[in-house]
Structure formats: C-alpha cells, structure tokens
Amino acid sequence: MPELTVTIRSVKFQKASGNGFWMILETNCGECKGTMTFVPQPGLRFKLTGNIDAFQGRKEFKFTRAVPDVPVESRQRLHYLCEIATGVGPALEELIWDTCGEDWTDIERIAGVKMSDRQHLAVKDAFSVLAQNQSQVDAVAFLMGHGATFNLAQAAWDKWTEKTLSVVVANCYTLATLKNYGFIHIDVKIRQSFGITDRDPRRIQAAIWYGIQDLRNRGCTAIAWYEVLNKAKAITGLPGELLATEAKAMMKAGFITGWKDAMMIATKEDFEHESAIWSLIG
C-alpha cells in the first residue's frame, strides 16, 4: 500500500468519527483525506498509508493510517541503547559517542572502544534489541529527547505501544495519566519541548483535570468548582476567567459535567453514580 510523508499546512474540514476525527488535510503533497485520533497542528509531519484517488478531476490521497514522522537523533538512540545495556553507564556512553560519533551504530567501531568483555556483550545484546524493536526504540528515544526519563518513556510505550507517538504528540499531558507521574512533572519538564505555551487549552484542561483527580483521591466525587479553580490557578498562574472557559469546553466535550445551581462538578462517571444514588433516594 502506498506511503506518503507529508507536512500539515491546514485542516480544511473535520468531523467526529468513532474514536477520532475524519479530516480533509491540506499538505505540501496536496489534499489528503482520512481519520486520525486527534486534530494535528500545522507544521507536523506524518507518514500516511493509503491510496491515491481522484475527486472532481483532482488527485487526492485517502489514508487509512497516520503515524507522526518524528525526527530521532542518533545521540538519542545511543542513549536508549546504553539504558538497556546492563553495566553501561553515562561515562561509557560518553566515551562511545566521543570515540565513534554518528558511526556508533557500526558494531565494529564500538568493538574498538575500551570496555570490559561483559560490557561488550551487553552492548551487543542491546544492538539485537534495537534491531528487533525499531518502533519502540524510536518512540522511547523521541520522548527522552523531549525531556522524558527512560522510565517515563518506557511506561508510555508499555501503555500505548504503537500508538505512543500519536498519543503524546497530540497532547503530551496525557503522560500525566501514567502511574507515578502527574501534571507538575509534565508541565515543568516536558511540555515546552512540545511547543505548549502557558495559555494552551491542553495545559489548562490538564490542570483542571489534575485538580479534579486530586480531590477525587481524597474521597470527593461531587466537587465544588471553586476548589478545582483555586488548585488550577495555583499551578498555572492563570486567571479564573480563562480556566472557566476551558472548563466549559470540557463539559461540552463530555469529559466533566456538573450541577450548575450548586456550582459543583464531577467526572462523567462520578456524575452518573451520584445521579443514580439520588434517583434511588428521591
């Protein structure tokens, strides 16, 4: 099946479709139509798999698969190799890079680097892993190159596997849903490498969600909006009006809901549970 690497110029049309969006994309290679799990920002590159077709006398590309085409630097791949090679630490990683540079992928070049027999064997085994798991290597190395630790990047792959790049490129705050990680970690160490500004809706909505989840973990299901607002304001430094606008967007999208008169909000799941209880009582 034909594959096309494109750069997104604009999204000409979009509509919800299943778990994603059916879109007409204007790209550097012409018009492309198909479904993605998220609406891409202009400038992002994708590898599209599909077929060339014609519509009203014009050629167009109808894709059935879209994968972010992300640059993974050679240095990032070496870092990944050294993370999975037992007994190969930062010092030896630096020595390999200083000695071999971009040619570190040549196993014969690495053989000339001074290290123990056990380390040579560990590096050789790691090369086999890289060769067999290229998609995983690219995803984990890419995330580490954007501020993620090896453990965080690996946790992302363990959860989303082949979809990891699509999930994280769409919204890096999705990483905050992984165990042992949260909004603050992503906000401080990762989001800027993905071009997310202070007032980006993804950041604001993630902060609101963080506030809700924090209060849920304390046993709350129906939560006072002012409590969530205060938490979100504290961690973002943004005005309440902006936070309220994004909260309304989250309600419209069905992520959260609430009781307007009481100024209470809840996740969709908790709202359904609370409503069911009140219907039984009432």
C-alpha positions in Angstrom: 0.0 0.0 0.0 1.4 3.4 -0.9 3.0 5.6 1.8 3.3 9.3 1.7 5.3 11.6 4.0 3.6 15.0 4.4 3.7 18.2 6.3 0.4 19.6 7.5 -0.4 23.0 6.2 -4.0 23.3 7.5 -7.1 21.3 8.4 -9.7 22.2 5.8 -12.5 20.1 7.4 -13.1 17.9 10.4 -15.9 16.0 12.0 -16.0 13.5 14.9 -15.9 9.9 13.7 -15.8 7.0 16.1 -12.8 7.4 18.4 -11.2 10.1 16.2 -11.8 12.7 13.5 -12.4 12.4 9.8 -10.5 15.2 8.1 -9.5 16.9 4.9 -5.9 18.0 5.2 -4.1 20.5 3.1 -0.5 19.3 2.9 2.7 20.0 1.0 1.8 17.0 -1.2 -1.8 18.1 -1.9 -5.1 17.2 -0.3 -5.3 14.1 1.9 -8.5 12.6 3.5 -8.8 10.1 6.3 -9.2 9.6 10.0 -6.9 10.5 12.9 -7.2 10.1 16.6 -6.5 13.9 17.0 -6.6 17.1 15.0 -3.0 17.9 14.0 -1.4 21.3 14.3 0.1 22.9 11.1 3.7 22.1 10.7 3.5 18.5 12.0 4.9 15.7 9.7 3.1 12.4 9.2 3.6 9.2 7.4 0.3 8.4 5.7 -0.6 5.0 4.3 -3.4 4.7 1.8 -4.3 5.1 -1.9 -4.2 7.8 -4.5 -7.7 8.6 -5.8 -9.4 11.3 -7.9 -12.2 13.6 -6.9 -13.8 16.2 -9.2 -10.8 15.8 -11.5 -8.2 16.3 -8.8 -5.8 13.8 -7.3 -6.1 13.2 -3.6 -4.6 10.8 -1.1 -7.1 8.7 1.0 -5.2 7.4 4.0 -6.1 4.6 6.4 -3.2 5.0 8.7 -1.4 8.1 10.0 1.8 8.0 12.1 3.7 11.0 13.3 7.0 11.3 11.4 9.3 12.5 14.2 13.0 13.1 14.0 15.0 10.8 16.3 18.6 11.9 16.6 21.5 9.4 16.6 22.6 10.6 20.0 19.1 9.8 21.5 19.2 6.3 20.1 22.7 5.7 21.7 21.3 6.9 25.0 18.5 4.4 24.7 20.9 1.6 23.9 23.0 2.4 26.9 19.9 2.5 29.1 19.0 -1.1 28.2 22.6 -2.4 28.2 23.4 -3.8 31.6 26.5 -2.2 33.1 26.8 0.6 30.6 26.5 3.9 32.4 26.7 7.6 31.5 30.5 7.6 31.4 30.8 4.8 29.0 28.0 6.3 26.9 30.0 9.5 26.6 33.2 7.5 25.7 31.3 5.7 22.9 30.0 8.9 21.5 33.3 10.7 21.7 35.1 7.8 20.0 32.5 6.8 17.4 30.2 9.8 16.9 27.5 9.1 14.4 29.2 5.8 13.5 28.4 4.2 16.8 25.8 2.0 15.0 28.7 0.2 13.4 29.3 -2.7 15.8 32.9 -2.9 14.6 33.6 0.7 15.6 32.2 0.1 19.1 34.3 -3.0 19.4 37.3 -0.7 19.4 36.0 1.3 22.4 37.8 0.3 25.7 35.4 -1.6 27.9 35.1 -4.9 29.7 34.2 -8.1 28.0 30.9 -8.1 29.9 30.1 -4.6 28.7 30.9 -5.5 25.1 28.5 -8.4 25.4 25.8 -6.2 26.9 26.2 -3.7 24.1 26.0 -6.5 21.5 22.8 -7.8 23.1 21.3 -4.3 23.2 22.0 -4.0 19.4 19.8 -7.0 18.9 17.0 -5.4 20.9 17.3 -2.2 18.8 17.1 -4.2 15.5 14.0 -6.2 16.6 12.0 -3.3 18.2 12.6 -0.3 15.9 9.2 1.3 16.6 9.7 1.1 20.3 13.2 2.4 20.0 12.1 5.4 18.0 9.2 6.2 20.4 11.2 5.9 23.6 14.2 7.8 22.2 12.0 10.6 20.9 10.3 11.0 24.3 13.7 11.0 26.1 14.8 13.7 23.6 11.8 15.8 24.7 12.6 15.7 28.4 11.1 12.3 29.5 13.1 10.0 31.7 13.8 6.5 30.4 11.3 5.1 32.9 8.5 7.5 31.8 9.1 6.9 28.1 9.1 3.2 28.7 5.9 3.4 30.7 4.3 5.3 27.8 5.3 2.6 25.4 4.0 -0.1 27.7 0.6 1.5 27.8 0.1 2.7 24.2 2.7 0.7 22.2 2.5 1.6 18.5 0.1 4.5 19.3 2.6 6.2 21.7 3.8 8.9 19.3 0.3 9.7 18.1 -1.0 10.0 21.7 1.9 12.1 23.1 2.3 14.4 20.0 -1.4 15.2 20.2 -1.2 16.1 23.9 1.9 15.5 26.0 -0.2 16.0 29.2 -1.6 12.5 28.5 1.7 11.3 30.1 0.3 12.7 33.4 -2.2 9.8 33.4 0.6 7.3 33.8 1.2 5.9 37.3 3.8 7.8 39.4 3.6 10.9 37.1 1.4 13.9 37.2 0.7 17.4 35.9 3.5 19.2 37.6 6.2 16.8 36.2 4.9 17.2 32.6 4.3 20.9 33.0 7.8 21.7 34.3 10.0 19.2 32.4 8.3 18.3 29.1 5.5 20.5 27.7 7.7 23.3 26.4 9.6 20.9 24.2 6.3 20.2 22.5 5.6 23.9 22.0 2.8 24.2 24.6 2.5 27.7 25.8 1.1 28.9 29.2 -2.3 29.6 27.8 -2.6 26.5 25.5 -6.0 24.8 26.1 -4.3 21.5 26.5 -2.3 22.8 29.5 -5.4 24.5 31.1 -7.6 21.5 30.7 -4.9 19.2 32.1 -4.6 21.5 35.2 -8.4 21.3 35.7 -8.3 17.6 35.4 -5.4 17.4 37.8 -7.4 19.4 40.4 -10.4 17.1 40.0 -8.4 13.9 40.3 -6.6 15.3 43.4 -9.8 15.9 45.1 -11.3 12.6 43.9 -8.3 10.8 45.5 -9.4 12.4 48.8 -12.8 10.8 48.6 -14.7 13.5 46.8 -17.0 12.8 43.9 -19.2 15.9 43.6 -16.6 18.7 43.9 -17.1 22.4 44.5 -15.9 24.3 41.4 -14.2 26.9 43.5 -11.9 24.2 44.9 -10.8 23.0 41.5 -10.5 26.6 40.3 -8.2 27.5 43.2 -6.0 24.5 42.5 -5.8 25.2 38.8 -5.0 28.9 39.4 -2.2 28.0 41.8 -0.4 25.6 39.5 -0.9 27.6 36.2 -0.8 31.2 37.4 -3.7 31.9 35.0 -6.9 34.0 35.6 -10.1 32.3 36.6 -12.0 33.5 33.5 -9.6 31.6 31.3 -9.9 28.5 33.4 -13.7 28.7 33.4 -13.8 28.9 29.6 -11.8 25.7 29.3 -14.0 24.0 31.9 -17.0 24.8 29.8 -15.2 23.3 26.8 -14.5 20.1 28.8 -18.2 19.9 29.7 -19.2 20.3 26.1 -16.8 17.5 25.1 -18.3 15.3 27.8 -15.1 15.0 30.0 -16.8 16.5 33.0 -20.3 17.6 34.0 -21.9 19.2 36.9 -24.7 20.8 38.8 -24.9 24.5 37.8 -27.1 25.7 40.6 -24.8 24.2 43.2 -21.6 25.1 41.4 -20.4 21.5 41.7 -18.6 19.4 39.1 -17.7 15.8 38.6 -16.2 13.4 36.1 -18.8 11.9 33.8 -18.5 8.5 35.7 -19.0 10.1 39.1 -21.9 12.2 37.9 -23.7 9.1 36.7 -23.1 7.4 40.0 -24.3 10.4 42.1 -27.4 10.8 39.9 -28.2 7.1 40.3 -27.9 7.3 44.1 -30.1 10.4 44.2 -32.8 8.8 42.0 -32.9 5.9 44.3 -33.2 8.1 47.4 -35.6 10.6 45.9 
